[in-house]
Amino acid sequence: MPAYDAYTFASFRRAMTVLAGAAACSATLAFMPLPAHADDYDATIQDIEKSMGGVPSFIKQFPKSGLPGAWSELKALEFSDKTALPPKTKALISLAVAAQIPCTYCIWADTENAKKLGATPEEIQEAVAMAALTRHWSTVFNGMQVDFETFKKELGGEMSAAK
């Protein structure tokens, strides 16, 4: 059996992950609804205009067949106050994620939205700092290849064993 270096093994793993992802996507696509009709698109544009007081130009760059579904998801989750999380919390989570991606557009929009929803400068700073802290420790755990089963055991209520 030939010896493989770490690079070759990592390349193989990446290739297998991509193939597995492609297979999963293919299976998912088989169950997706058909593209939206022009009537759905026109109704969506009207709803966006009614909801937002206008239609931002970037909306018209979005694929027509995907806009009704994308708008429905956005409206039902992010813009709704009838969800498990209050709107301010969702805005702070979105800002924290946007800071990690990073997405300048989202950072600006989410910061403005969080402020509009009553977030204080301290809450905004803390949300972003929490994202940074989570990213930091994720880097440590993954980069140092901390054993996941040990990690779960030590942090899952069996802390006395770790003392």
N, C-alpha and C positions, 0 to 999 in steps of 0.2 A: 504494500500500500504506500503510495507516495506521500511524502511529508508536505504539508501545506503551511505557508506562513500565515500570520494573523491577517494580513491584508487580503490574501486570497480567500480566507474563511469569511472575513467581513463582507467582501464583494459577493460571495456566494449567498450569504444570509440576506444581503440587501436585495439581490436578484429574486430570491425565493419570496421575500416579503412583498416585493412589487408584484410578482405573479399571483400570490395569494390575494392581494388587494384587488388586482384586476379581475380575478375570478369572483370575488365578493361583489364588486361593482356590477359585473355582468349579471349576476344573479339578482341583484337589487333592481337593475334597470328593467328586467322582465316584468316586475310588478308595479312599475311607476305608471301614473296616469298618462294619458295621451296629451300632447301639447294643447294649450288653451286656444280657443277660437278668437277671432277678431272681436267678437262681442264681449268676451271676457276681458280682453285687453282694454277696450274702450270703457267698460264699466269700472275697471281698476283705475284707469287714469282719472275718471270722474270722482271716484272715491278718494284717491290721493289728493286731488284738488280740494275736495270738500273737507277732508281731514286736516290738511296742512295749509290750506289757504292758497295753494299754488302747486305747481308740479316742477320740482327742481330739474334742471337740464340733464343731470346724470341719470335720472330715471328713464329718460327717452333713449339713453345709450344701452340700457339693459335689454336683453333679448325679449321680444314680445311674448314668446311662448312661455317664458319663465316668470314674467312679472306678476301675473295674478297670484301664483303660489308664493312667491317671495314676499309680496305685499301682505298677503293673508297671514303668513307666519310672523312677519314683523309686527303687524297690527295686533295680532292675538297674544303675542308674548311680550315684546318690548314696550309697545305703546299702551297696553291694557293695564288698568288698575285692578282688574279682577283675577289676579294671579297670586300664587303663594307668596311671592316676594313683592314688597312695596316698590313703586317706581324709582325712588331715590336709591334704594339698594341695588336695583338692576343697573341704574346708570353708573354707580360706583364700580360694580363688577365689570361692566363693559369698558369703563375707563382703564381699570387695572389690566385687563386683557389687552386692550389697544396699546397700552404703554409697553407691553412685552412683545407685541408682534414685530415691530412698532408700526402704527398706522397714524400718520399725522392728521389725516382727515377725521378719523374716529376719535383721536385724543381731543381735538378741538371740539367736535360735536358733543362728545360724552361729557367733557368738562362743562360746557355751556349748559347742557341738559341737567347735569347734576346740580349746578348752581341754581338753575330755574326751579328745580324740585326741592330746594332748601338745603343742599349740602354745604357745609361750612368749608372754608379753606383747610382746616385741620382734617376733616373727614376725607377730602379729596387727597390730601397729602398722605394720609394713613392708608387709603386704598391703594395708591401707587406704591407706597413703601411695602405693603403686604405682598403685592405682586412681585416686587424685587426680592423680598425675603424668600418667598416660595420658589422663585427661579433659582436663587442662590443655593438653597438646600437641595433642590432637585438636581442641580449640577453636581453637588458634592455626592449625593447618594448614587446617582447613575455613574458618574466618572470614577468613583472609588469602588464601584460594583459591590455595594453593601448588600449582603445576603437578605433578600426580601422576606423569607420565612422568619429569620431571626429578628429582623426589623419589626414585623407584625407581632411576634411573640413579646418582644420587649416593650412595644408601645400599645399593645392591645389589652391591657388590663393585668398583665402578669409582671408588673413593674417590680414587685418584691424580689423576683428572681434576678433582676438586673442590679439590685443594690448590693 
